[in-house]
Amino acid sequence: MQRYRSNAYRMFRDLEPGRQRSRRPAAPAPEIAALPALAPYERCKCGKCRECHDNEKWDRVFAKFEVKETEMRGLYGCALVDL
């Protein structure tokens, strides 16, 4: 039979009622702390560096795929207008 390190199965097995505890004490559970909020990423705006030129190129490429929202008037009118 293969031996495993302490894992979730062993901890689960040790919690069963009427079962002897393992010889080693269980490790304390790590405390979970909330992470601080991330600051929004800001691009370089100098216009001279390689990163700025690369960003401008990709902005032009993705501008072709931008979906322009068109206003659709009169297509979905209120049914109570005629009353």
Secondary structure, 3 states (H helix, E strand, C coil): CCCCCCCHHHHHHHCCCCCCCCCCCCCCCCCCCCCCCCCCCCCCCCCCCHHHHHHHHHHHHHHCCCCCCCCCCCCCCCCCCCC
